[in-house]
Amino acid sequence: MQLLSQQFINNQWVASKGTRMLDVMNPYREERIAQVTAGDASDVDAAVHAARKAQPAWQALGGVARAAYLEGFADALETRRESLITLSATNNGKPLMEAGIDLDDAIACYRYYAKQAKALDTRQGEPVNVEMEGVEARTYHDPVGVVGLITPWNFPLVTSAWKLAPALAAGCTVVLKPSEVTPLPEQVLADIALEINLPAGVLNLLNGDGEGIGAPLTRHPGVDKISFTGSNRVGEAVMQAASARTASVSLELGGKSPIIVMEDADPEQAADWVMAGIYFNAGQICSATSRLLVHENVAEALYAALAERMDALTLGDPLAEGTDLGPMTSAKQRETVQRYLNIAAQEGLTAVRDATHRTLPDQGYFLAPTLYRDVPVESRLWQEEIFGPVLCARSVVSEAEAIALADDSAYGLAATVISGDPERAKRIGRKLKAGSIWYNSEQLVLPETAWGGFKRSGIGRELGPWGLSAYLEVKHVIGPA
Ligand code: NAD
């Protein structure tokens, strides 16, 4: 069993001062595979100190030199491809194919921000056109400084890459805190830092939980910005802590995203997209399209196509080829989802498919892929993020009703529109209040496109140039020409 009792600070693995240890599980075998320190505030202090010391030289290095390190991260991740996919599948319960996507998207992100880092050098000292005569003004893009990056458990390699790559590209130094539920994949980032000779203190990685590391990191006066991905409950606490010292935050929070299927859609094709939107990673995706709004003319055909596909899903060992759906990542998350299933039973929701339709594997934190139809909008299952393989559906009679119901949510992370007419799908999509709109596709996320939510789904954007801007301060230098 692996013991993660050390913290990566200033390019050295040092013993954590934390006295509590937390279990890290294999959710398929239901067995402990590691123990991780819960960390403590003195670990945070040492890491922030190292990051502060390293920041000026990292900034002075310039974007071209920083880009070479980002390429180094990408290359080193690629050389470890097989072992990382196995590790991710083991710690997360993701099927191999999904663990591969987590890794490949992370690699693409490091490569994308290597290009952005190079371009940053040419953006320094951009002239500003001012109307006042005899005055010269230039704009510079300076790194924010030291940033605290806090990641969740559902896509460890990609959620850390979306923060770490732009932060390093911008010239920030970093204290990264992986989720204590799935800390194993992100440990590789420290090994890579040593392998590629990243200057000491540029990346510090602290193992631990919210109490030991997360909260002290968000409170620390030496941290200029926190970038957080996780639940709304914790995101709000992070924002409060940061507000006490006017530190800035980026928040990537929860979602309850709609998928609209119009009457001109092919129900068989639409069913493939609906499946991809909710059963990928067993529904543990912030952008899962978990509310299905289907036009009444195609509703029965779509439910039939979905039932057929759900019956064909293979649940089992994430490491086995051919597994479509792994277990929930933790026993706690299975309990959370189970509570919603119990509410559904109390509310008398109609299940097209649920646990009564299949036998679950006899080990692992599994839940049956579930589809409820005709779900009332007042139901908690319609309103709240479930974060599991549970799709709630209801039919609509018009495009206007679909749009109104789609936007009737506290969240606004993503939305999908399926129509036989792509122009119509795009037009509907433009009307929706969400950060990512997919038309006739699902979960299409590329490094060049922005990621982030409207409403309670968060503050700020990751990816693309916006993801880099999140780690830059704009300043101008102005005076007589
Ligand atoms: P979580 O909020 O429980 O934990 C996220 C991280 O915050 C973990 O590293 C945790 O240790 C840390 N943390 C806990 N308490 C803290 C505190 N007081 N201060 C600072 N840090 C603290 O979330 P989770 O269960 O790991 O992830 C699931 C949630 O993440 C879902 O709501 C999902 O929608 C959201 N999510 C959002 C996105 C997005 O891009 N919008 C992506 C992935 C996940």
Residues whose N, C-alpha, C, O or C-beta is under 5 A from the ligand:
A	BS01	NAD	I150 T151 P152 W153 K177 P178 S179 E180 G208 D209 G210 E211 G214 A215 T229 G230 S231 N232 V234 A237 E252 L253 G254 G255 C286 S457
